[in-house]
Amino acid sequence: MRTAREMLEFATKNHFGHNHLVLHNGIRHFNVIEKQLVAHENVSLAFLGKFKRENGEKVGLCAFAMTESKIIIGQKNYPSGEKAKQYSFERLTDIIERTWFMYGEIVFHFQDTTFSIVQDSTETKKTYRAILEYLDRLKKGTKDKQSPFDEVSEQIIKYKHLAEHGYITWEEFDAKKKKLLDI
């Protein structure tokens, strides 16, 4: 997808933020994202929701688009104008879903910031699943391009995490690390 119209149709068809606000206001927010795309960059996942900052401040309805390398957030309000933010997946540390009776949120934790997307609870579950599936496909696609060093690093980090949380001893961690590094 490259155009605002395609992104809105995708979000509407998949019920990713599908409600009366989407149909009425969604196109202007996706127009902001369309302007942010660089040549040959495509959007694979598009949705709408209310943007909430780490401090709990609600910014309002925004469009969200995921490319191969980042998430782009776009918002157009009158009279304040257009706002766009981009966050690289390289800095993404965690995504969690929280749902309540009527509403839910998807919380994105990056190395330097955290923000949430608020939708109704049914949409939150669908959008969250779609995001996880998309990121998993991206990860599997890049796994083939990883060097052996990257794979060893990932294994060492995994064993370190297990040791930090008491699932294995530090001696076991050292033994696994030495084996992986061929020391």
WONORZI-V789510 format. One record per pair of residues at least 24 apart in sequence whose C-alpha atoms are under 10 Angstrom apart, sorted by the first residue. I is the first residue (numbers start at 1). GAP is how many residues later the second one is. Records with the same first field share a line. If there is no record, write none. Layout:
# WONORZI-V789510
I=GAP + GAP
This chain:
# WONORZI-V789510
1=33 + 40 + 41 + 42 + 43 + 44 + 45 + 64 + 66
2=31 + 32 + 33 + 35 + 36 + 37 + 38 + 39 + 40 + 41 + 42
3=24 + 27 + 28 + 30 + 31 + 32 + 34 + 39 + 40
4=24 + 25 + 26 + 27 + 28 + 29 + 30 + 31 + 42 + 59
5=25 + 26 + 29
6=24 + 37 + 40
7=24 + 26 + 27 + 36 + 37 + 38 + 39 + 40 + 41 + 56 + 57 + 58
8=38 + 39 + 40 + 55
9=37 + 38
10=34 + 35 + 36 + 37
11=34 + 35 + 36 + 37 + 52 + 53 + 54 + 116
12=34 + 35 + 36
14=32 + 33 + 109 + 112 + 113 + 116
15=32 + 33 + 107 + 108 + 109 + 111 + 112
16=29 + 30 + 31 + 32 + 33 + 103 + 104 + 106 + 107 + 108 + 109 + 110 + 111 + 112 + 114
17=29 + 30 + 31 + 32 + 33 + 44 + 45 + 46 + 100 + 101 + 102 + 103 + 105 + 106 + 107 + 109 + 110
18=29 + 30 + 31 + 101 + 102 + 105
19=29 + 100 + 101 + 104
21=27 + 28 + 40
22=25 + 26 + 27 + 39 + 40 + 41
25=36 + 37 + 38 + 50 + 51 + 52
26=35 + 36 + 37 + 49 + 50
27=36 + 48 + 49
28=34 + 35 + 46 + 47 + 48 + 49 + 54
29=32 + 33 + 34 + 35 + 44 + 45 + 46 + 47 + 48 + 53 + 54 + 55
30=32 + 33 + 34 + 35 + 42 + 43 + 44 + 45 + 46
31=32 + 43 + 44 + 45 + 51
32=30 + 31 + 40 + 41 + 42 + 43 + 44 + 49 + 50 + 51 + 52
33=29 + 30 + 31 + 32 + 38 + 39 + 40 + 41 + 42 + 43 + 49 + 50 + 51 + 52 + 53
34=31 + 38 + 40
35=39 + 49
36=36 + 37 + 38 + 48 + 49 + 50
37=30 + 35
41=26 + 27 + 28
42=24 + 25 + 26
43=24 + 25 + 27 + 28 + 29
44=24 + 90
45=26 + 82 + 85 + 86 + 89
46=25 + 26 + 27 + 81 + 84 + 85
47=26 + 70 + 72 + 76 + 80
48=25 + 26 + 69 + 70 + 71 + 75 + 79
49=56 + 57 + 67 + 68 + 69 + 70 + 71 + 74 + 75
50=55 + 66 + 67 + 68 + 69 + 70
51=24 + 54 + 55 + 64 + 65 + 66 + 67 + 68
52=53 + 54 + 55 + 62 + 63 + 64 + 65 + 66
53=54 + 60 + 61 + 62 + 63 + 64
54=53 + 54 + 55 + 59 + 60 + 61 + 62
55=59 + 60
56=59 + 60
57=58
58=57 + 58 + 59 + 60
60=57 + 58
61=56 + 57 + 58
62=55
63=54
64=53
66=65 + 68 + 69
67=67 + 71
68=66 + 67 + 70 + 71
69=66 + 69
87=25 + 26
89=46
95=33 + 36 + 37
96=32 + 36
97=24 + 27 + 28 + 30 + 31 + 32
98=26 + 27 + 30
99=25 + 26
106=25
149=31 + 32
151=29
152=25 + 28 + 29
153=24 + 27 + 28
155=25
156=24 + 25
